[in-house]
Amino acid sequence: MDELLAKLRRYVTESRERLVEEVRRLVRMPSVSGTGEGIEETAEFLRDWIRERLGGDAVLLSYGGHPIVYGRVGPKDGRRVVVYNMYDVQPPDPLDEWEYPPFEAAVVGDRIVGRGAYNTKAGLMCSLLGVEALEEVLGELPVGVAFVLEGEEEIGSPSMPKFVEDKRGELEGSSLAYFAGPSEEVPGKPVIELGNKGIVFVELRVRVSRYDAHSSLGPGLVNPAAVLARVASELVDPLSGPRLGWLEAKAVTPTEEDLEYLDDVAEACPIERTVEEYGIYRTLATGREWYLRVFFRPSVNIDGFHSGYVGPGTKTITPAEAVMRLDFRLVPNIEPEDVMAYLGEVLRRLGVEELVEVRVYDSYTWSKTSPRHPVVRLAVEAYSEMGMRPYVVPMTPGSAPSYLFTRVLGLPMVATGPGHGGRAHAPNEYVTVDTIPKLTLYTAVLLLKTATSRELGEA
């Protein structure tokens, strides 16, 4: 094993410049799922990369939306790993806040700047390059790899459930589902993420007239902004945060096992860094309570609220319409149907259910892998081989369709990788250049360990 690891390190070191250019090449490709810009071209590029560079079988599968790149390489019998990632990105707006063009992939100091560099094209390409490195060094892959690269993650992954249903027989029984990405929020402290919250994203709309009315008529009219403001105050207290009633009571996290890793969470994801990065003036919690709320408890957040007129001068009106968008984050024992039941109860209790139109945009459940699963030990050992100490985070505050792998296919899943980046979804998104060789090497080492581990049973 030591000799193989030395060969992998040498291969990655000697290929460093080429690896960086491979990532930049992918970042230069617009692939905005919200508009469709560049989606087909990027999917075709990835399909052809798997075919030509890895000699694999790769196809584009469509289920009514953007294509999923599905590729299979390595032995068809024996141990298998599912490599999941996303090739779509958020729109680059506002363009005037970018210091460099968002699809130029400019190298600025120690960073590659570009939309998708951090979230998550560097991770996607490094997973491909890691498989290639392992194959080049060994002469053949010791483990079968199924690539699942979707183009709709940023719009709720609507095609993924259909894909998993379609390919269930080929994916079930795999040893691991792996999502590669630079996980060092604090440089030098990589994180192994073992779960994420689910999400229900809804829009509430109240329309009471065809036109805005003169405000002098207001005493006799329903004000849609007031309706949604009342709903908002029922769901979120401005000084204490989410008000989720029986949903909060239904949650089963944090568990005793979760609390064992609370120090890891605090050290690898410090509140101080979050406050500095976003320029936050005030938080609703500090210390231990912050981490419990953000990482382990259910939540509801007001994403946006629009109604009436706030332009120059004055305009005295009773608005015709008001719109509010909310996202609920789900933890174990809370499902999307629970959220919708609770929201319905709130609207009925306030007497506004007939006034409020509810539209669901995104809805999927939570995911979690036990920290004691053998694949987690393998993920930790892979870092040890690179001289790094990882931090285990049982659940992250964000959402992804990981449940399809953990709860539908029954696979353990880890999301991890050495390297640092930032400003996801924001102007001047970046990933550090040294992330690329480290993440490529880590992928190769993790796959090698998965292939040879005795803890995972018969290969």
N, C-alpha and C positions, 0 to 999 in steps of 0.2 A: 504493500500500500504506500509506504513512504517513497519508493522509487516512482510510482505512478503520480503521486502528488507533486513530486519534484519536476517531473516532465510536464505536468499541466501548468505549473507556475512558470516554467521556462517558455512554454508555448505562448502563454498569455502575455508575458513580458515582451517577447520578441514581436508579437502581433499588435502591440498597444496602439500604434498609429492607425493601423487598418481598422481595428475595432472601433476606435473613436469616430472614424469617417463613416463606418457602417451606421452608427447611431445618428450622426448628423444627416446622413442621406434620408433616413426615415423621418426625422423631425422636419425636414424641408418639405415633406409631402403634406399639403393641407388634407385633413380628413375630419371635417366638422360634421358630426352626426345631426346636429340641429338643422343644418341647411342642406346637407348632402354633398357639400363641396369636397371633391377629391376622394370620396369614399370608395367608389368602384376602383379607381386607379390604385389606391393604397392596398385594397384587398387583393387585387390581382398581383401586385408586387410581392406581397407576402406569400401568396400561394406559389408563385414562381420561385421565390427564394427557397422555400422548403423543398420543392421539386429538384431544383438545379444544384443547390448547395449541400443538401442533406440526402438527396436521392430518395426522398419520401413520396408517398402518395398524398396529394393535397387537392382539395376541391373547395369551391365556394358554395355554401348552402344558404338558400334564402327561405324565410318563413314569413313573407309578407313585409319585411323591412330590409335593412342593410344586411349584406352578406356576412356570414360567419365563415372564417377561414378554418377549415378542419383538415389537419394534416397528421399523418402517422408515419413514424420512422422507427428503425430498429427492429428487433425480433418480435414476431407476432405471438410467440408463445413465451410464457414465463412472466416475470414481474413487469408491471407497467406503471407509468407515471403520467398523470394528466397535467399539462402545462397550460394554465388559463391566463389570458391577458386581454387587453383592449387596444384597438388601434385608433379609436375615435377620440376626438378632443373637443373641448369647448370652443365657441367662437372667440377670436382674438380681441374683440372690442373691449375697451376703447382703444383704438389704434394710436391716438395721439399721446398715449401714456407709455408706449413702448420706446425704449432707447435704441433698439435695433429692430428691424423688420421681424415679425413674429414667425415667419417661415423661412428665415435665412439660416437659422442654426449657427449664429455667430459664436466664435470662440472669443470670450472676453475674459482675460486673465485666466483664472482656473475654472471658468464656467462655460457651459454651452447654454446659450440663451435662445429660447424658442417655445412656441406653444406646443405642449405635449412633451417637452424634454423631460420633465419630472413626472408628469401624470399622463400616460406612463410608457412613452415610447422607448425611453432608455431601458426600462425593465423588460419590455417585450423583446427588443432587439438583443439584449444581453442574454435572455433565455435561449434564443435561437443560436447565438454565438457560443454559449456554453455547451449546448448539445454538439455543435460543430467541433469545438475544442476537444471534447471527450472522444468523439469519433476519430478525429485526426490523430490523437495521441495513442489510442488503443487499437486503431485499425478497424474497429467496429463498435457499435453501441452495446453495452452490457445490459441494457434495459429498454423496453419498448416505451416510446413517448408518443402521446396523443396531444397535439397542439389544438387548443380551442381559443381562437382569437376573434373576439366579437367587435362589431362596429356600432353598438348602440348602448354602451354602458352609461354614457352621459345623458341618455334620454330614457333611462329606466330598464334597459335590457329586455324589451318586450319579446324578442325572438328566442331568448335563451331557454325558457321553459319548454318550448316546442322542440328545440334542438336536443335538449337532454332526453326528452321523451323519445325522440326519433333514434338517438344513438345510445340509449341506455344499455343495451346489451353489449356494446363495445367498450363502454366506460366503467361499468360496474366491476368490482373486484380489483380495481387498481390499488396500488399501495399508497398512493399519495396524490393529492391535488396541490399544485404549487403555483403561487402567484409571485412573480419576481418584481421587485421594485426597491429603489434606494430607501432604506428605513431609518437612517440616522438623522432624526430630527435634531439631536445634539451630535455634532460630528464626533465620531469615535465610539458612539453608543448605539449599535444596531439593535433593532427591535424584531422579535418574532411575534407576529400578530396571529392569534388563534381564533379570532371571531370578530364579528361586527354586528352592529344593531341593524334591525330591519327598518323599513321606512314606509310611511303612508304620506304622500304629498297631495294635498287637496286645495282646490280653489273654492271659496265661498263668494257668491255673487248675489247682490240684492238690487233689483231694478223696480222702481216704484212709479215711473212716469216716462213718457216718450221724450220729454225735454226737461232740462233744468228749469225749475220754477223760481219766480221772484221770492226772495227770502221773507218778504212781508206776509206771505201765505204760509210760512213755516209752522206757525202754531196749529194749523189744521192739517198738516201733512206728515206722513211717515218719512223720517230722514234716514236714508239707507246707510249713511256713515255712522249714525248713532246706533243702528241695529248691529252692525258689525263691530263697532267699538264695544258694545255690551257683550257680544260673544267673546271678543278678545280678552276683556277683563275677567271673564269667567274662566278662561283657559290659562291665562298668564298673569300672575301678579307682578307688577313692575319692581317690587322690592324683594320678593321671595322666590319668584320664578314660576315654573309650571305648576298648574293645579289640575291634577289628573285623577283625583278621587279614587275610585275602586281600581283603576288601572295601576296606580302606584302600589296599592295593596296587593295586587295580583302578581307583581313582579317577584321573581325568586333570586335575583341578583342584588347585591354581591353575595356569592356563596362563600363558605369558609375557604374553599380552594382559591377563589378569586382573591380573597384578602391576603393570602400567602404571597401574592405577587404585587401587592399594592406599592411596596417600596420600589420594585422594578419600574412600575408605571410612573411613579413620581420622579425617579431619577432620569429616565429616558425621555419623558415627555413633560418637562417642568413648566408649571404655570407661568413662570417669569418669562420664558421664551415666547409663549403665546401672547402675553400682554405686550411684549416689546414688538413682535412681528406685526400685530394688527393695530398698534397704537391705542390700546384699550385704556380708558380712563377709570373705569370702575367695574368690579366683578361682583356677582351675587354670592360668591363663596370664596374661601381661601383654604390653603392647606389640605388636610385629608378630605374635608367635605367637598372641595372642588373636584378631586379625582373620583370620589364616589358618585357625585352627580353626573359628571361628564362621561365617565366610562361605563358605569354600571346601572344607572337608573333610567327609566323611560322618560321621555321629554316631549314637549310640544314647543314649537318656535314659530313666531310670526315672521315670515320671509318678506312680506310686502303688503302695503295697504294703500289703496288709491281711491280717491273720491273728490269731487268738487273742483274748485279753482284755487291755485296757489301761485298764479303768475303775477306780473307787475300790477301795481295799483290795487283797486278793490273791485270785487264783483260779488254782489250780494245775491246769492242763490241758495235754494234747497236742491242739492244734487239729485239727478235722476237715478244715479247708480253708484254703487260702491263695490269694490272688489278686495278681497283679502286672501292671501295665500299662506298656508300653514304646512309645516312638516312635523310629523310625529315620528319619534325614534323608538323602536321596539326592542325589548330585551326578552330573555327566555321567560316563557309562560304567558307572553302577550303576543297575540296574532293580529293581522290586519283587520279581521272581522271584529275583534274586541275594540279596536280603535274606532271603527265606524259605528259600532253600537254606542260607545261612550259619547261620540260627537252628536249622534242622533238624540241621545238623552239630554244633552246640554241644550240643543235647539228647542226641544219640546218643553223643557223646564222653563226656558226663557219666553216661551210662547211665540217664537219667531220661525218655527220650522216651515210654515207655509210661505214665508217671505224669502227664505234663503235657498238658493240653488247650489247644490254641492256637486263638484266635479272632481273625480279622482284622476290624478295624472300618473303617479307611481305608487306601487303597492307590492311589497314583498317582505318576507319574514327574516328573522335573525339567523345567525350561524355561530356555531361554537365547536371547537375541538378541545378535548381534555389536555391539559398541560402534561399529563402523565402518559400520553400515547407514545409508543416507540418512535414515531416519525419526528416528534418534537425533540427527543434526545438526539436523533440523527442531525436535525437542523442545528442544534447546539454544538454538536461535535464538528460539524462542517466549519463553524466559526472558529472553534479551537484550533483546527488545522491551519487557519489563516492568522492565528495569534490574536484573535478578538474575543471579547466577552459579550455575548448577547443578553438582551433584557426581554423577558417573556411578558407579553401583554395579553391577558385572557380575552379581552374584547376591546375594540376600538369604537370611538363615538360615531364614526362614519358608517355608510351603508354600501353594500355591494351584493350581487346575487350569489354569494358564496353558499347560501343554503341549498342551492341546486346540487352542489357537490357533497356537502356534509349531511343534509337531511333528506335529500331525494336519492342520491346515489350511495350514501352511507360511507363516504370517504373521509379520512382525516385530511385537513387542509392547513397549510401554513402560507402566510404572506410575509415575505421577508427579503432581505438582501442588503449587503453592505453598500455604503454610499450615501451621499447627501444631495438634496435639492430643495426647492421651495417655490413659493408663489403659484401654487396650482390654481388654475382658473383665473389668474390675475395677470396683468401686464408684467413683462420681464421675468416670466417663468424660467427656471434654470435647473440644471443638474451639473454637478462638478465633473470635470474631465476625469479625475481619478476614480470616479464611480464605475466607469465603463470596464476597465480591466478587473477590478475587484468583483463586480457583480457577475461578470462572465465566468471568472474562476469559481466563485461560490456556487453558481448553478452547476458547473461541471462536477465539483466535489460533492454536492448534495446528491446528484444523480448517481454518482459512483458509490456513495455510501448506501443509498437506497437499494442499489443493485446487489450489493454484497452483504447487507445486514442479515444476521441470523434471527434477529428479534421479530422480523416481519413474517416469519413462517416460510412455508415452501414457496419458492420462486417459480 
